[in-house]
Every structure is written in structure tokens, then in C-alpha cells.
């Protein structure tokens, strides 16, 4: 096959977004140019790689297999590019950073500071849960990841840069909000709204419940922190969640974070990359920046209500 790396990039982006239009926008190409590249790839392969329903594209079985090899080739090319950049010590180019949803409340502001000091480096964010970030790192689709609990199923370098407290949240009118110290046993009678399995927030909750031998009722499972906050504010249940996701609601009295036995559950934020991977100078610059500035940045953004950040 005479498929070019440019065509592989276009194919991988269409596969990721499921749309020629959206892929064109992401790649800064015209939709006809993207369609032409896809047709050329399918012509070289000899079989359809996408199933087409209207304007929506989904990978065929052959396309799913081909995507694995395309990502592997693109990942190898990225490693070669990073290695050459190290020789040239070039702090420029595109960095792809993965982050769990809880990090979106502070990481964009931190990256804005980084970009101000390194204007030649473009940073692209990818949002996913802990398991997705691990898969992206293994596939070399992200350079660095920001997460709470590092992966255990593949070799990685994880470095803590700040504390990451998890607290119980309730509606302001909940009985817990008016009390002083809530015993852990009282949570057994509460309906819990939880994140999906595989998320760091869900893992933190399960760790806490196991520690106190609690088996409360899960009334709702959501893959969105914002949706959980709205459900809690509406009085539908309580939740264990990252303190770094509730700053605005907490300060304005829309959500309560009562004192509960064994909480806050103190975890750490980590910057993570695949073990043994040669980071580009740009990625190393971001890694050092997060390690040096991350803790102070979080302390400034998240202060207790009544205290200035």
C-alpha cells in the first residue's frame, strides 16, 4: 500500500470524530479534501473502512483493525519526531495533553500561563476518564496526562504535584449541612449519585466505603461531574466528589460540603507519561512547569468559602 502519513492522520481523525466536517475543522482542511484522502486510503486498502449512514461515519470491522495499525504507525513517527526535536532542543510544536474531567476546572488556566511563557508550543487537550487516558498513552496519542490515580496496568512515570481532596457534597438544605461532624455510618442511609466505573472519582468513593464497611444505595450513575452537581443541588442524593470541581457552587452556597468522618479523602494529582518514552523538549517543558507551578496554582484557585483565593 502507498498510504502516506498525511492520509493516516486524516483517517485517524475521521475515525475519532465520526464526521468529515468535524475532522476537516480539526485538521484545518476543507471537507472535500478530507473526503478525497479517505477515498484514497480505502482505494489503497481495497475495502471500505467506514460504514456510511447519512453524514455520520462509523468504522467497519476492517476499519477498526486498520485504525490499530494506523495509530501504531503515527505513534512511531511521533516518537521519531520527538527524538529529533531533543537533538535540536526545539521548544515548539503541538502537545496533546490528556486530562480527567475533574482537571478541567484548573488545568486550562494553568496551561494558559504555560502558553504565555512558551508561545511557540500549541497545547491540545483530550478529555477522558482514567482508563481512556491510559489507553491513549499506550497508543502514543497523548504526550502527558493529568490524573488523580496513576494507571497500574502498564509501565508509566507518575509524579505527584498537588494534593487532591475528595469531599461529600449535599444540597444546602440537607440535614448534614446543618450539623457539625457527620459519622461515616450515617452515609449508609443516603442515596448516592456516582461516577461511572473506571473513573478516579468512583475509585475514591469505593475506597472510602470499603474502609468504613458501608454499602449505601446507588440511585444514579453519571459520566459527567456537572450532571452530578446539578442532581445533588436538586436534592436527588449525595455524592463524593473532588473538591476542585465545586469551587463556584461552594462559594455561592449552592452546594454544601459538610464535615464527615474520614473526609476529606486526600489523594494527589499526578502528571503521567509512558515509562521509557523520550519526551520532546516541549513536553519536558510542560512537565517541569506543572511540577513546579501546579500546587501553588491550585492553592490560589481553591480556598475555603470566606477566604480569598
N, C-alpha and C positions, 0 to 999 in steps of 0.2 A: 504493500500500500504506500502511496505517495502522499500521505496526510501530513500537513505542516503543523507546527506547534501553534500557530495562529488559529488554524481550524480546530485544533483540540481545545483551545481556550474558549472559542465560541461555542463549541459543542457542550463543554462542561458548564458554561454559564446558562445556556438554554435549559440544560437538564436540571440545574439547580433552581431556576426561576419558573420553569414551565411555560415560558412565553417568549416569543421572538421579540415582541415590543419591549418588554422589560429587560431582556438581555441586551438589546440594542442600546437602551438608555444606560445600562451599567457599563457597557463597553465603549460608549461614545461612538457608536456606529449607527447607520441607518437600518431600519428593519429589512429592506431588500438585500442589503449587504450581508446581514446575518443569515437570512433565508438561503442566499446563494452559497454561503460557507457550509451550511448544514446539508444542502443538496449535494455538494461536492464530497463531503465526508461520507454520506450514505452511498454515493456513487462509487467511491473508492472501496468501501467495505463490501458493497454488493447486496446489502439487505437493509430494510427500513430500521432505523434506530429509534424512531418515535411513533407512537400512536397518536393520530390527529383527530380531535373532536372539536369542530369549530376552530377557534383561535387557540384553544388550550392544547398543549402538547404534554404527553406523558411518555416516559421511556418504555420501549418494548422490552421483552425479555433479553433480546440480543443487545439492546441499548444499555441495559443495566450492567451486563458483563463488560461491554466496551468502555463504559464510564470508569470502571475499576482500573483498567489499563491506561485510560487517558489521564486520570488523576495521578497514577504512578509515574507516568512519563513527565507530566507537568511538574510534579514534585521533585523529580530528579533534576530537571532543568533549573528549578528554583534553587536547589542546593548548589548547583554549579555556579549560578549567578551570584549567590551569597558568598561562596568561596572566593570568587574573583574580586568581589567588592572588598573583601577583607584585605586582599593584597593591595588594592588601590586605596583602601581606607576611605571609601566614599560614604558619607552620611547623607544619602539621598535615596529616592525611590519610594516604592509602595510597601507598607507594612500592613499585614492583616492580623488583627487582634481579636481573639475570641473572648467573650465575657458571659458570665451567668447573668440572669435577669436582675438579681439584686445589685450588681455592679453598675447598672445603667444610671443609678441615682448619684454616682460620684465620678465614674470613670471619664465620661465625656468632658467634664470640666478640667480634670487632670490632664487629659490629652490636649485640650486647648492650650494649657500652659506649656506643654511639651512642644507643640507645634510653633508657639511663639518663639521658642528658643532654637528650634530646628525647622525652619520654614521650608527646607528642601525635602523634608520627609512627609509623604502623604500617608495618613493612617486610615485604614478601613476597618470598621467594626462588624463582627458577626455575633449575633445573639443566640445562645442555645443553653440547654441545661448541661449539667456536669458530664453526662455520658456523651452528648453530642460534641462537646469540646474535646473530650478525649479522642473520639473518632477523627475529628478534624486535625488534631495534632499528629495522630498516627499516619494520616493520609497527606501530611505536609500541606494542609490547606490553610493553616494559621501559623504565624510565626511565634506568637506568645499568647497565653491565656491568663485571664484574671478570674480566679475562682476561690471558693472557700476551702473545700476539701479536695486535696490533690487526688488524681487517679491512682489506683493501686494495681491495675491490670496491665500496665506497660511501663517500661523504664522512663522516668522523667526527672527533671530537675525542678523542684518546687522550693521557692524561697518566700518565707513569710515577710510581709511588710507592714501589717497593721492588725490590731485586734478587730474582731468581727462579732459583736454581741447579738444574741437572739433573745427576744422577749415575747411574752404573751401579750396579745392585743385583744381588746374588747371594745364594745360600743361605750361611749361616755356614760350612758345611763345604767350600765351593768353593775350588779351588786359588788363585783370585785373592785370596780373603780373607786368605790366609796370607802373600801376597807383599807387596812394597813398592810399586814402581811398575810398573804393567802397561802394556806398549806397546800402542798402538792396533791394530797389526797382529794382535795375539793375539785380538782380538774377531772376526776373520773366521772363526774355527773354532767360535764359540759359537752355540748355538741361542737365538734372540731371541724373547721374548714381547712383542708390540707392541700399542699402542692402534689404534683404527680410523682410516682416512683421514679428514681433516677436523679431527682433534683437534690442539691445540697441542703435546701431548707427542709425537705421531707426527711432526709437522713438525720438532721439535727433534732427534729421532733421525735423520731423513733428512738434516738439515743437517750433523750430525756425521759421518755415514757418507760423505757426499759429500766433505766436507773431507779425509778420510783415504783416500778411494777404496776403501771397504770394501763388500763385498756378502755379508754373513752370511746365514744361513738363518733365515727367519721360521717358527717352528714353531707359533705360535698367535697369533691376533688377538682381542683382547677390548676391549669398550667400557666396562670397569669397572676403575678403578685398584685397588680392593680385590681383585678377582679376580686381577689381575696379581701383586699382592704375595703372595697365597696360593700361586700357581703357582711363583713364584720361591722362596719358602720351602720348597716341596716338592721343589725341585731339578729342576724341569722346564725351566729355562732361565734366562737373564739378561734384564735389561731396563734401558732408560734411562728415568728417571722423575724427577719433581720431588722435590727434597729435602724440600719442605714437606709431602709426603704420607707420609713414612716415620718421623716422629719417634718414635712409640711403639715400633715394631718395632726401630728402630735402637738406641734407648737400652737396650732389653732384650735385645739380642744375637740377635734373631730374624732379622734381615736384615743383610747386610754391604754396605758402600759403599766398595769398595776404591779406592785412588788409581790413576787411569787417565790415560794421556797425553791431553791436550786436554780433560780434565774437572776440575772441573765446567764444564758449558756454562752460561755466565752470561747469562740473559735478564732481563727485567724484568716486574713486574706492572704492569698499567695499569688505570685507571678510564676507561671509554669511554662516550660518548654520541653520538647522531647530530649531525652538524655542522649548525649553524644552528638547532637546536631550542632553544626557550626553556624552560629548566628551571624548575620550580616552586621557591619558596623552600625547601621541604622537600628537594627533590632537590639543590639547591645546597648546603644544609647538610650533606648526606651526602657530597657530592663533596669539599667542603673538609675534612671530618672524615677521610676516607680518605687524602687527600693529606698531611694534617698528622700523622696518628697511625699510618698503615699500616706504615711502615718500622720504627718502634720496637716496634709490636705483634708483627711477625714476628720481630724480633731477640730479643724476650723469650720467644717461644714455641719457637723452634728454635735450640738451642745444641748444640754438639758433645757427644757422649756423654762424661760425666765432668765437664762444666762445668755449672753451674747456669744455668737459663734466666733 
